[in-house]
Amino acid sequence: MGAVKHIPVGTGDAVWAGVGAALTVIYAMATAAESVSVGKIVFVAGIIVAVVGLKLVPGRPPEDAPEPG
């Protein structure tokens, strides 16, 4: 349960949904169940970039955290 202390629920949900969608499309394209197109590759890459962006954006400290200094 340590991850709950460090990752906001909304961010975690967005990451799981984005990664799940991207991996599903990548798997379908790899197994030829889905056609490959430039648009799909661009949008899947956009999902991956957005997930990485969510990870890199600093969150605000918890309400009960002591003030620095």
Buried (B, 14 or more C-beta within 10 A) or exposed (E): EEEEEEBEEEBBEBBEEBEEEBEEBBEBBEEEEBEEEEEBEEBBEEBBEBBEEBEEEEEEEEEEEEEEE
